[in-house]
């Protein structure tokens, strides 16, 4: 399954996949083969969830910046997972519920592509240079 997946190398290529509807979700994990063996767990409660957690890649209606900016933000949201051995990949699936962070929980997973390290680097650079990365929600002004 995972060995057959292509690799997306740029944010522009990822935007094309998202626009086509072929890859509406992003996931950080060891990969589709590992995920097929078990659902996601809620780490705080220890409960098994009814699907695998993923992040939607489609930009919301209020987003008026380029799609690549949104995708950079989404790719960078879980970069800490790389240190735990996870890899970023895009997928489609059927949403059955939502997780503790309001993320979709998916079943009937269809793996689409791995994200290349150079795409992750491009996302990190774009996120840092074009957005106010890490800005606090509430601060005294």
C-alpha positions in Angstrom: 0.0 0.0 0.0 2.5 2.7 1.1 5.2 1.5 -1.2 2.9 2.4 -4.1 2.3 5.9 -3.0 3.8 8.8 -5.0 5.7 11.6 -3.3 4.5 15.2 -3.4 7.6 17.5 -3.5 6.2 21.1 -3.5 3.3 23.1 -2.0 2.1 23.8 -5.5 1.7 20.1 -6.2 -0.1 19.6 -2.9 -2.4 22.5 -3.8 -3.3 20.7 -7.0 -4.2 17.5 -5.1 -6.3 19.4 -2.6 -8.0 21.4 -5.4 -8.8 18.2 -7.2 -10.4 16.7 -4.1 -8.0 13.7 -4.3 -6.2 14.5 -1.0 -8.5 16.3 1.4 -6.6 15.3 4.6 -3.1 15.3 6.1 -1.8 12.8 8.6 1.4 12.4 10.5 2.0 8.7 11.4 4.4 5.8 10.5 2.2 5.4 7.4 -0.9 3.8 6.0 0.2 0.2 6.6 0.7 0.9 10.3 -2.6 2.8 10.5 -4.5 0.0 8.9 -3.8 -2.2 11.9 -5.4 0.1 14.5 -7.4 3.2 15.1 -6.0 6.3 16.7 -5.9 6.6 20.5 -6.7 9.6 22.6 -3.5 10.0 24.5 -5.0 11.8 27.5 -7.9 9.5 28.2 -6.4 6.3 26.8 -9.5 5.6 24.8 -9.5 4.1 21.3 -11.2 6.3 18.8 -13.4 5.0 16.0 -11.0 6.0 13.2 -7.7 7.6 12.4 -7.2 11.3 13.2 -6.4 13.6 10.3 -6.3 17.3 9.5 -8.4 18.8 6.7 -6.4 20.5 4.0 -9.2 22.4 2.3 -9.0 26.1 3.2 -12.1 27.5 5.0 -14.3 30.0 3.2 -12.9 33.0 5.1 -9.3 32.3 4.0 -8.4 34.8 1.3 -4.7 34.2 1.2 -3.1 31.7 -1.3 -4.0 28.1 -0.7 -0.2 27.4 -0.4 -0.1 29.6 2.7 -2.9 27.6 4.3 -1.2 24.3 3.4 2.1 25.5 4.8 0.3 26.3 8.1 -1.4 22.9 8.2 1.8 21.0 7.4 3.7 22.9 10.1 1.0 22.3 12.8 2.3 18.8 13.7 6.0 19.0 12.9 6.8 17.8 16.4 5.5 14.4 15.2 8.6 14.0 13.0 10.7 13.7 16.1 8.6 10.7 17.1 9.2 8.9 13.8 6.0 10.0 12.1 5.9 10.9 8.4 3.5 13.3 6.7 1.2 11.9 4.1 -2.1 12.8 2.4 -5.2 10.7 2.2 -8.9 10.6 1.7 -11.4 8.7 3.8 -14.9 8.8 5.3 -15.4 10.9 8.4 -17.2 8.9 11.2 -16.6 11.2 14.2 -14.2 13.8 15.5 -11.4 13.7 18.0 -10.5 15.7 21.1 -9.0 18.5 19.1 -12.1 18.6 16.8 -10.1 16.8 14.1 -11.9 14.4 11.7 -11.7 10.7 12.5 -11.6 8.7 9.3 -12.3 5.2 8.1 -12.1 3.7 4.6 -8.7 5.3 4.2 -7.3 5.8 0.7 -3.6 6.7 0.9 -2.6 9.3 -1.8 0.9 10.5 -1.4 3.8 11.0 1.0 5.0 14.6 1.6 8.7 14.9 0.7 11.2 16.5 3.2 11.7 19.3 0.7 8.0 20.1 0.8 8.1 20.2 4.6 11.1 22.6 4.4 9.2 24.8 1.9 6.2 24.8 4.2 8.3 25.7 7.2 9.9 28.6 5.3 6.6 29.9 3.9 4.8 29.6 7.3 7.6 31.6 9.0 8.0 34.2 6.3 4.4 34.9 5.2 2.3 34.3 8.4 2.6 35.5 12.0 3.6 31.9 13.0 3.0 31.1 16.6 1.2 34.3 17.5 -0.7 34.2 20.7 -4.5 34.3 20.6 -4.9 36.7 23.5 -2.4 39.3 24.6 -2.4 42.5 26.5 -2.1 45.4 24.0 
